[in-house]
Amino acid sequence: MTRCSLVVSLCAALLAALGGCDATLPAQPRPEAESTAAVVVDEDRSGPYATGKSLSFDPTLQPLDPGPVKEVRLDASNKLIEIAPGIKYTAWTLGDQVPGPTVHARVGDRIRFSMTNRTNVTTPKLRIAAPMLHSMDFHSAMGSPQDLFHSIGPGQTISFEFTPTYPGVFMYHCVTPPMVDHVASGMYGMMVVDPKGGWPAKADREYVVVQGEFYARLDPERRKVDNFPVYVLDKDKALARTPTQVVFNGRFNGMVDKPLVARPGERVRLYVLNVGPGSSSSFHVVGSIFDRVWLGGNPQNELRGMQTVDIGASSSAIVELMVPEKGDYIMVDHYFANAALGAVGVISVSDKTPPLGRASAPVTSAAPMPSAALDAGEHHHEPAKAGEPNLGDPDAAKGKLAFESKCVLCHSIGGGAKVGPDLQGVTRRHPDGWLTRWLLDTEKMQKSDPAAKELVTKYKMPMPNPGLKAAEVRVLLKFFHWSDQHEGLAKN
């Protein structure tokens, strides 16, 4: 036998012994569909739109329910939501909120899911949206899409079961065509699937961050609610991928108004999902580095010491970071055009934050009202939550939006000085004429005006020109006057 034939024989024997597999990777069991056939019945349910012990209704991820079976109900609804100050948007929802409640399970749990299409619930004076076909696609489920994820009509209920086979952070959403309309209208949420043995590391705080986009235009029918105009989906902007708002957890700068909290030295775990439908995200936290990153939320896909994480549409990651000292750590999409449209949040780190185990009770979802359509005359819209400002003036609402777009990272309203002064009471300290000149011609004022020079000296740096137009300054002053008249109800 020649040397060449000997080598060939040995290689063939080795490949046969290995079964043709890559010896560097452990053999993986073939994943099998662990789902049951979907059942559809004519059942028009009432009551809460979302139920289940495994659901989290706000950014705090609730602990895993120990039961091996998770009963999950997420009904489809039409609802008017506020995606930014003064922007009332006609959403389609799963679980009556945007994003939908977070589902928390583990690998091997049985998910018993049901959804009623309740878009036929309406009131006659202001129909927010017509009854519509809807469906549910869990990216964590495997099975025939034509069976599990098919559409149901208003007044129908679909039920099916499945077992997640991989850990990670998964999207769920309506998959009824045209899909871009349904996702851009708010029909999406997150499912967190823990590994069977739990995560490799322990975190002190666990939060959910869902990035999404809205494509809004004024309602062609010019409907209003409480004197605020109604906005609807702009399909042309959605297809062109030119969003009007890019948001974390359903609201423009909503996680600036209501920051996540932690204590100095704690490890924070963020479950991050970018639903799109049109843009990627470059997720970053100013003032920290991601100690661990699990792409897709799967611990086998680990990266270390990352400054940003690129997350495409319907993709996800788990990021862990240490917050070393007191301060506001800013979450941002580093595609800064998206940040300017609202993809900004804050992790507020303070030793005044209650330690774990002594925190206040978690927020739970009250049974939502049947809000498929809101009646402008009877005020059936979602009420302002405790502590939230109820701006009755559309111009003041626009001013709040301008403040959150241009000013909020350097100034607060009633929350104390940041880089610049606290703006609570600013209309009492300066007349409107002075404030208008200051905001429109900042550089010139800092060279010639005594009060402007004093501010530069006090805060040890000049203020950059915010680039506001006269119309923005006008509504911004309306907001400042509103806040001053309400003694800090706009506090952030």
Secondary structure, DSSP 8 states (H G I E B T S, - for coil): --HHHHHHHHHHHHHHHHTT--TTS---------B---EEEE----S-SEE-TTEE-SSB-------SEEEEEE-EEEEEEEEETTEEEEEEEESSSSS--EEEEETT-EEEEEEEB-TT---SS---S----B--EETT--S-HHHHT--B-TTEEEEEEE---S-EEEEEE---SSHHHHHHTT-EEEEEEE-TT--SS--SEEEEEEEEEE-EEE-TT--EETTEEEEEE-HHHHHHT--SEEEETTBTTHHHHEEEEE-TT-EEEEEEEEEESS--EEEEEET--EEEEEETT-TTSEEEEESEEEE-TTEEEEEEEE--SSEEEEEEESSHHHHHTT-EEEEEE-TTS--TTSS------------SS--TTTT-S----TT------HHHHHHHHHHHHHTTTT--SSS--SSS---TTHHHHS-HHHHHHHHHSHHHHHHH-HHHHHHHHHHTS--------HHHHHHHHHHHHHHHHTTTTT--
